């Protein structure tokens, strides 16, 4: 069962604004969500419906899982200090 991974315009902009080196570290984690949207080490965000975060070094990838349509929607990519604002 493979999920489709999509980035919101904001997440796409967040990724584009990062250095190429950081982008190359994040991309495998984002693409890996298609095979396993709930990998080891994810956390569900308190106060949010179906929103999870995955930690990649100092960065956080915030995403939503929609099981009924097999979709992982990446909503934000940011450094830890800015991710939860």
C-alpha positions as CSV (number, residue, x, y, z in Angstrom):
1,X,0.0,0.0,0.0
2,X,1.8,3.1,-1.2
3,X,0.7,6.6,-0.2
4,X,0.9,9.7,-2.4
5,X,3.1,12.4,-0.9
6,X,2.2,16.0,-1.7
7,X,3.6,19.3,-0.4
8,X,1.5,22.3,0.3
9,X,2.6,25.5,-1.4
10,X,4.0,26.6,2.0
11,X,6.0,23.4,2.4
12,X,7.3,23.6,-1.2
13,X,8.5,27.2,-0.5
14,X,10.0,26.1,2.9
15,X,12.0,23.4,1.1
16,X,13.1,25.7,-1.7
17,X,14.5,28.3,0.7
18,X,16.8,25.8,2.3
19,X,20.3,25.1,1.2
20,X,20.9,22.3,-1.3
21,X,22.7,20.3,1.3
22,X,19.8,20.4,3.8
23,X,17.3,19.7,1.0
24,X,19.3,16.5,0.1
25,X,19.1,15.4,3.7
26,X,15.3,16.0,3.9
27,X,14.2,14.6,0.6
28,X,14.7,10.9,1.4
29,X,12.7,11.3,4.6
30,X,9.8,13.0,2.7
31,X,9.9,10.4,-0.1
32,X,10.0,7.6,2.5
33,X,6.6,8.7,3.8
34,X,5.1,7.2,0.7
35,X,6.1,3.7,1.8
36,X,5.7,4.1,5.6
37,X,3.7,7.2,6.7
38,X,4.2,6.3,10.4
39,X,8.0,5.5,10.7
40,X,9.7,4.9,14.0
41,X,10.3,8.1,15.9
42,X,7.3,10.2,14.7
43,X,5.2,12.1,17.1
44,X,1.5,13.2,16.8
45,X,1.1,16.9,17.6
46,X,-1.0,17.7,20.5
47,X,-4.0,19.8,19.7
48,X,-3.9,19.0,16.0
49,X,-6.0,16.5,14.1
50,X,-4.0,13.9,12.2
51,X,-0.8,16.1,12.2
52,X,2.5,14.4,12.8
53,X,6.1,15.4,12.9
54,X,9.3,13.7,11.9
55,X,12.6,14.9,13.1
56,X,15.6,15.2,10.7
57,X,18.5,16.7,12.6
58,X,17.5,20.3,13.6
59,X,14.6,20.3,11.2
60,X,11.0,19.2,11.5
61,X,8.7,17.9,8.8
62,X,5.1,18.5,9.7
63,X,2.6,16.4,7.8
64,X,-1.0,15.0,7.8
65,X,-2.0,11.5,7.0
66,X,-5.3,10.9,5.2
67,X,-5.7,7.1,5.3
68,X,-9.0,7.0,3.4
69,X,-7.4,8.3,0.2
70,X,-3.8,7.2,0.8
71,X,-2.4,10.7,1.0
72,X,0.5,12.2,3.0
73,X,0.3,16.0,2.9
74,X,3.5,17.8,4.0
75,X,2.3,21.1,5.5
76,X,5.5,22.7,6.9
77,X,9.3,22.2,6.9
78,X,11.2,24.3,9.4
79,X,14.0,24.4,11.9
80,X,12.9,23.3,15.4
81,X,12.6,26.8,16.8
82,X,10.1,27.8,14.1
83,X,8.3,24.6,13.4
84,X,5.5,24.9,15.9
85,X,4.5,28.5,15.5
